[in-house]
Amino acid sequence: MLLDVNLPDGNGFEICQKLQKEPGLGQIPVLFISANDELAAKVRGFEVGGVDYISKPLAGAEVLARVRTHLRVKRAYEALVELQAERMERLASAQKNTMPQPADLPEAMFTVAIRQKLQAGGDFYDVIPSGDNSVDYLVADASGHDLGASYWTAALKALVSEYANPLNSPADVLRALNNALLRILPAGAFFTVIYARLNRRSRRLSIANAGHPPAIVTLGRSNEVVVVQQEGDVIGAFADAVFGVTEVKLNQGDRLFLYSDGLVETDGSAAAGVRRLADACRAGSAGPLAELVPSLVNDISAGHDASDDVVLLGVDA
């Protein structure tokens, strides 16, 4: 768009400012033309969103050359945006494929809901049959909310697959993950992880916690809810990390909920958020898990900006 600064019925600078706010018009390159070649006028033109400022008298060849240049810049920018979007979609698809869906492991009897600030992020979950009628469930959260965190979740996935087996307890798995991540994570990077193993025959539940929000257990027979408070160090930061371990006996009708901190830090303190989530889990304990988990995420996240990733994983005992 070629826009004169001094118009018979207005000011070009003001018109440009209005165009920036209009859907579909704000991305049009604006080249100002004016007989005023003072520096202050030129600076003003760039401040309001112009991409160039051409002083009168105009030379046709120069105007055409400048227009062509800015059109090439705009096309290059649009191509870069399209390329970045395509890469984001591939990264999000690759990360999603590393996280199993309930239909993939019906014997694990779980439901999950995940929302990411970006298409791919640092929140991660996994469900792994670990032999002897046992299934391992974990939720992890990488430090940082940028795309770089998503690459570290891929490393975590590979390490978990290596260490999750009947010979290693949940605490053993966390110790092995910590030792490996200490060697590869950059300074300041770490994971919080909650790792639970449920023997589906005996319904013995073992939970190991590495600096993660506490697990929630709803008791179907008594309609009570238990917040499994544990202390533990994050993994990937300390060579001498210590993890909290808790054993719980479940009954048919009981449920386990693992989640990331983005679900409980939406309003007020994290402790209050955990209590709200626990109460909501108990209130919906009579309904199907496949309906409860996504509805909890929708209800708790409603009205809040997506400032962090969110994972909620529910398990029927």
FENRAPE-V643760 format. One record per run of one state. SS is the DSSP state (H for helix, E for strand, C for the rest). FROM is the first residue (numbers start at 0). TO is the last residue. If there is no record, write none. Layout:
# FENRAPE-V643760
ss = <SS & SS>
from = <FROM & FROM>
to = <TO & TO>
This chain:
# FENRAPE-V643760
ss = <C & E & C & E & C & E & H & C & E & C & H & C & E & C & H & C & H & C & E & C & E & C & E & C & H & C & H & C & E & C & E & C & E & C & E & C & E & C & E & C & E & C & H & C & H & C & H & C & E & C>
from = <0 & 1 & 4 & 5 & 7 & 9 & 11 & 20 & 30 & 34 & 38 & 47 & 51 & 55 & 59 & 97 & 101 & 108 & 109 & 115 & 122 & 131 & 133 & 142 & 146 & 163 & 169 & 184 & 190 & 199 & 203 & 210 & 214 & 219 & 223 & 228 & 234 & 235 & 243 & 249 & 254 & 259 & 260 & 263 & 269 & 283 & 288 & 301 & 309 & 316>
to = <0 & 3 & 4 & 6 & 8 & 10 & 19 & 29 & 33 & 37 & 46 & 50 & 54 & 58 & 96 & 100 & 107 & 108 & 114 & 121 & 130 & 132 & 141 & 145 & 162 & 168 & 183 & 189 & 198 & 202 & 209 & 213 & 218 & 222 & 227 & 233 & 234 & 242 & 248 & 253 & 258 & 259 & 262 & 268 & 282 & 287 & 300 & 308 & 315 & 316>
